[in-house]
Amino acid sequence: TFDGAVHIPIATLPGMRGRTVTISSGGKSFNTTGWKIGWACAPAPLLNAVRMAKQLFTFAGGTPFQPAIAAGLRLPDRYFVDLASDLQRKRDVLSEALSRAGLSPYRTEGTYFLTADIRGVHPDGDGMEFCRSIPARYGVVAIPAGVLYSPSNQHEGRHIVRFAFCKQLPTITAAAERLSAGK
């Protein structure tokens, strides 16, 4: 997490352990999103249901990558502290640039995605149109958040776009400069 925020797993709350499936992935923690290696922790009856569903949805896994993720999970805590610190710095660089460019970023506390309200620079709030236009104008890509909503609620996220800051800092800095200059 960022800014000293503390993650409280729902399974640690009173009465929740027996009804919670905790799902995670090595993709975000080890910058290996293409590997698609994840895991689930839950009481046996819930885990059995997860296994049955997984067998239907997944034909094959990245078997050669599983030992690498297992090794990553044994890394010292310092790795994860440094990862969070690095991502927080990148978040701050991108967030400040988006603000200077006239967008209103929502300050994330623990992911490498930053969402922003575009209405300050795109008054009609059409995130789809905004996202189609910025690669040619700024060399930057964003995803319209409306596509992440259910069809009946897409209008709720129409004015929000999502940027990723899981890049090298010089890449983020260059993108930030282009965005800020384009205001």
C-alpha positions as CSV (number, residue, x, y, z in Angstrom):
1,T,0.0,0.0,0.0
2,F,1.0,3.7,-0.4
3,D,1.2,6.6,2.0
4,G,1.2,4.4,5.1
5,A,-2.2,2.9,4.3
6,V,-2.8,-0.5,5.9
7,H,-4.5,-3.3,4.0
8,I,-6.9,-5.2,6.2
9,P,-7.7,-8.6,4.6
10,I,-11.5,-9.3,4.9
11,A,-10.7,-12.8,6.1
12,T,-9.2,-11.3,9.3
13,L,-12.5,-9.6,10.3
14,P,-14.7,-11.3,12.8
15,G,-16.8,-14.1,11.3
16,M,-15.3,-13.7,7.8
17,R,-12.5,-16.4,7.7
18,G,-14.9,-19.2,7.1
19,R,-16.7,-17.4,4.2
20,T,-13.8,-15.8,2.4
21,V,-11.8,-16.8,-0.6
22,T,-8.6,-14.8,-0.8
23,I,-7.3,-14.7,-4.4
24,S,-4.0,-13.3,-5.5
25,S,-1.6,-13.3,-8.4
26,G,2.1,-13.0,-9.0
27,G,1.4,-10.7,-11.9
28,K,1.3,-7.5,-10.0
29,S,3.8,-8.3,-7.3
30,F,6.5,-9.5,-9.6
31,N,5.7,-7.6,-12.8
32,T,4.8,-10.8,-14.6
33,T,1.3,-10.1,-15.7
34,G,1.6,-12.3,-18.8
35,W,2.4,-15.4,-16.7
36,K,-1.1,-15.6,-15.3
37,I,0.0,-17.5,-12.1
38,G,-2.2,-17.0,-9.1
39,W,-3.5,-18.8,-6.0
40,A,-6.5,-19.0,-3.7
41,C,-6.7,-19.5,0.0
42,A,-9.9,-20.6,1.7
43,P,-11.5,-23.2,3.9
44,A,-11.6,-26.6,2.2
45,P,-15.3,-26.5,1.1
46,L,-14.9,-23.1,-0.5
47,L,-11.5,-24.1,-2.1
48,N,-13.1,-27.2,-3.5
49,A,-15.7,-25.0,-5.3
50,V,-12.9,-22.8,-6.6
51,R,-11.0,-25.9,-8.0
52,M,-14.1,-27.1,-9.7
53,A,-14.7,-23.8,-11.4
54,K,-11.1,-23.4,-12.4
55,Q,-11.1,-26.8,-14.1
56,L,-13.9,-25.5,-16.3
57,F,-12.4,-22.2,-17.1
58,T,-8.7,-22.9,-17.5
59,F,-7.3,-25.4,-20.0
60,A,-3.7,-25.1,-19.0
61,G,-1.5,-23.0,-16.7
62,G,2.0,-21.7,-17.0
63,T,3.5,-24.7,-15.3
64,P,7.1,-23.6,-15.9
65,F,6.4,-20.2,-14.2
66,Q,5.0,-21.7,-11.0
67,P,8.4,-22.4,-9.4
68,A,9.5,-18.9,-10.2
69,I,6.5,-17.3,-8.5
70,A,7.0,-19.7,-5.5
71,A,10.6,-18.4,-5.2
72,G,9.3,-14.8,-5.4
73,L,6.9,-15.5,-2.5
74,R,9.9,-16.5,-0.4
75,L,11.7,-13.1,-1.0
76,P,12.3,-11.0,2.1
77,D,9.7,-8.5,3.1
78,R,12.1,-5.7,2.0
79,Y,11.4,-6.6,-1.7
80,F,7.7,-5.8,-1.2
81,V,8.5,-2.6,0.8
82,D,10.8,-1.4,-2.0
83,L,8.2,-2.3,-4.6
84,A,5.5,-0.3,-2.9
85,S,7.9,2.6,-2.5
86,D,8.9,2.5,-6.1
87,L,5.3,2.4,-7.3
88,Q,4.3,5.2,-4.9
89,R,7.0,7.4,-6.4
90,K,5.7,6.6,-10.0
91,R,2.1,7.2,-8.9
92,D,3.1,10.6,-7.5
93,V,4.9,11.6,-10.7
94,L,2.0,10.6,-12.9
95,S,-0.6,12.1,-10.6
96,E,1.1,15.5,-10.5
97,A,1.4,15.5,-14.3
98,L,-2.3,14.7,-14.7
99,S,-3.2,17.5,-12.3
100,R,-1.0,19.9,-14.2
101,A,-2.7,18.8,-17.5
102,G,-6.1,19.7,-16.1
103,L,-7.3,16.2,-15.1
104,S,-8.5,15.3,-11.6
105,P,-6.7,12.1,-10.5
106,Y,-8.0,9.9,-7.8
107,R,-5.1,9.0,-5.5
108,T,-4.8,5.3,-5.4
109,E,-3.5,3.6,-2.2
110,G,-2.3,0.3,-3.5
111,T,-2.4,-0.5,-7.2
112,Y,-0.4,0.6,-10.2
113,F,-3.5,2.0,-11.9
114,L,-4.4,5.7,-11.5
115,T,-7.9,6.8,-12.5
116,A,-8.7,10.4,-13.3
117,D,-11.7,12.5,-14.1
118,I,-11.3,14.1,-17.5
119,R,-14.0,16.7,-17.4
120,G,-11.5,19.5,-16.7
121,V,-10.0,19.0,-20.2
122,H,-12.8,17.2,-21.9
123,P,-16.0,18.8,-20.7
124,D,-18.4,16.4,-22.3
125,G,-16.8,13.6,-20.2
126,D,-16.6,11.1,-23.1
127,G,-13.8,8.8,-21.8
128,M,-13.9,6.6,-24.9
129,E,-13.3,9.6,-27.2
130,F,-10.6,11.0,-24.9
131,C,-8.8,7.7,-24.8
132,R,-8.9,7.3,-28.6
133,S,-7.4,10.8,-29.0
134,I,-4.5,10.9,-26.6
135,P,-2.1,8.4,-28.2
136,A,-1.7,10.5,-31.3
137,R,-1.6,13.8,-29.3
138,Y,0.6,12.8,-26.4
139,G,2.0,9.3,-27.0
140,V,0.2,8.1,-23.9
141,V,-2.5,5.5,-23.6
142,A,-5.4,5.3,-21.1
143,I,-8.4,3.0,-20.8
144,P,-11.9,4.4,-20.5
145,A,-13.2,3.2,-17.1
146,G,-16.7,2.9,-18.4
147,V,-15.8,-0.4,-20.0
148,L,-15.1,-1.8,-16.5
149,Y,-18.7,-1.1,-15.4
150,S,-21.7,-3.3,-16.0
151,P,-23.6,-2.3,-19.2
152,S,-26.4,-0.7,-17.2
153,N,-23.9,1.4,-15.2
154,Q,-21.3,2.4,-17.8
155,H,-22.6,6.0,-17.6
156,E,-21.3,6.1,-14.0
157,G,-17.7,5.8,-15.2
158,R,-18.0,7.6,-18.5
159,H,-15.9,10.6,-17.4
160,I,-13.1,8.5,-15.8
161,V,-10.1,7.0,-17.5
162,R,-7.4,4.7,-16.1
163,F,-3.6,5.0,-16.6
164,A,-1.0,2.4,-15.6
165,F,2.2,3.5,-13.9
166,C,3.9,0.1,-13.9
167,K,6.6,1.4,-16.2
168,Q,10.2,2.5,-15.8
169,L,10.4,5.9,-14.2
170,P,12.0,7.7,-17.2
171,T,9.0,6.5,-19.3
172,I,6.5,7.9,-16.8
173,T,8.5,11.1,-16.5
174,A,8.6,11.6,-20.3
175,A,4.8,10.8,-20.6
176,A,4.2,13.2,-17.7
177,E,6.1,16.0,-19.5
178,R,4.1,15.4,-22.7
179,L,0.8,15.5,-20.9
180,S,1.7,18.6,-18.9
181,A,2.9,20.4,-22.0
182,G,-0.3,19.6,-23.9
183,K,-2.6,21.5,-21.6
